Amino acid sequence: MWGPWSETGRLGIFPLDVEWMVSMKMSFMTGAAFNRNPSKAKKEASERPLVITDRGEAAYVLVSYAEFQVKWTPKTLFEALRDPSADEREFEPARLGVDNRTVEF
């Protein structure tokens, strides 16, 4: 599922992690309520992500720019695959013995 801008992923560029969204505390607002009171929407979005619904379906997510920068911007492949605790672990691979090899010419 592609998030939160489009059901098909044509407009959205971030894969949507549905379990993360459900586990996170989010506010919800209808599209009509958003149109009537955008300042209330901005206030809600400054505290937590605000899901704006259209005809009962989640259509948009409004977040503060600071949260967007931290959580929603794409990572580099290195950042995505890096294990932060790897620096703390010691790694000494077992040495392979090459003394007993038979060489054929």
C-alpha positions as CSV (number, residue, x, y, z in Angstrom):
1,M,0.0,0.0,0.0
2,W,1.3,3.4,-0.9
3,G,0.9,6.3,1.4
4,P,-0.9,8.7,2.4
5,W,-1.4,10.8,-0.7
6,S,-2.8,8.2,-3.0
7,E,-4.3,4.8,-2.9
8,T,-2.5,3.7,-6.0
9,G,0.9,5.2,-5.2
10,R,0.9,7.5,-8.2
11,L,1.2,10.6,-6.1
12,G,2.8,9.2,-3.0
13,I,6.4,8.3,-2.9
14,F,6.7,6.7,0.5
15,P,5.5,3.1,1.2
16,L,2.9,3.3,3.9
17,D,3.5,1.2,7.0
18,V,-0.1,0.6,8.1
19,E,0.9,-1.2,11.4
20,W,3.1,1.8,12.3
21,M,0.2,4.2,11.6
22,V,-2.2,2.2,13.7
23,S,0.2,1.9,16.6
24,M,0.9,5.6,16.5
25,K,-1.5,8.1,18.2
26,M,-3.0,10.0,15.4
27,S,-5.8,12.5,15.1
28,F,-8.6,12.3,12.5
29,M,-10.6,15.0,10.8
30,T,-13.1,14.9,7.9
31,G,-12.3,16.8,4.7
32,A,-15.3,19.1,5.3
33,A,-14.1,19.9,8.9
34,F,-10.6,20.6,7.5
35,N,-12.1,23.1,4.9
36,R,-14.1,24.9,7.6
37,N,-11.3,25.2,10.2
38,P,-7.7,24.8,8.8
39,S,-6.2,26.5,11.8
40,K,-7.5,23.7,14.1
41,A,-6.0,21.2,11.7
42,K,-2.6,22.9,11.9
43,K,-2.8,22.9,15.7
44,E,-3.6,19.2,15.8
45,A,-0.8,18.4,13.3
46,S,1.7,20.2,15.5
47,E,1.0,17.7,18.2
48,R,0.6,14.5,16.2
49,P,-0.1,13.4,12.6
50,L,-3.6,14.3,11.4
51,V,-5.4,12.0,9.1
52,I,-7.8,13.8,6.8
53,T,-10.6,11.6,5.5
54,D,-12.6,12.0,2.3
55,R,-15.9,10.1,2.2
56,G,-14.8,8.0,5.1
57,E,-11.5,6.9,3.7
58,A,-8.1,8.2,4.8
59,A,-7.0,10.5,2.0
60,Y,-4.2,12.8,3.4
61,V,-1.9,13.1,6.4
62,L,-0.9,16.5,7.8
63,V,2.3,16.6,9.9
64,S,4.5,19.3,11.1
65,Y,7.5,20.0,8.9
66,A,10.0,19.1,11.7
67,E,8.3,15.6,12.0
68,F,8.3,15.2,8.2
69,Q,12.0,15.8,8.1
70,V,12.8,13.3,10.8
71,K,10.4,10.5,10.0
72,W,9.2,10.8,6.4
73,T,12.1,11.8,4.3
74,P,13.7,8.9,2.4
75,K,16.9,7.4,3.7
76,T,20.0,6.5,1.8
77,L,20.5,2.7,1.2
78,F,23.4,2.9,3.7
79,E,21.2,4.5,6.4
80,A,18.4,2.0,5.8
81,L,20.7,-1.1,6.1
82,R,23.1,0.2,8.7
83,D,23.1,-1.5,12.1
84,P,23.8,1.2,14.7
85,S,24.9,-1.3,17.3
86,A,27.5,-2.9,15.0
87,D,30.1,-0.4,16.2
88,E,29.8,-1.8,19.7
89,R,30.2,-5.4,18.8
90,E,33.6,-7.1,18.4
91,F,34.1,-9.2,15.4
92,E,37.1,-11.5,14.9
93,P,36.5,-14.0,12.1
94,A,38.1,-17.5,12.5
95,R,41.3,-17.9,10.7
96,L,41.3,-20.4,8.0
97,G,44.3,-22.7,7.8
98,V,45.9,-22.9,4.3
99,D,48.9,-25.0,5.4
100,N,47.4,-28.4,4.5
101,R,46.4,-27.6,0.9
102,T,47.8,-29.8,-1.8
103,V,48.9,-27.9,-4.9
104,E,48.7,-29.6,-8.3
105,F,50.5,-28.2,-11.3
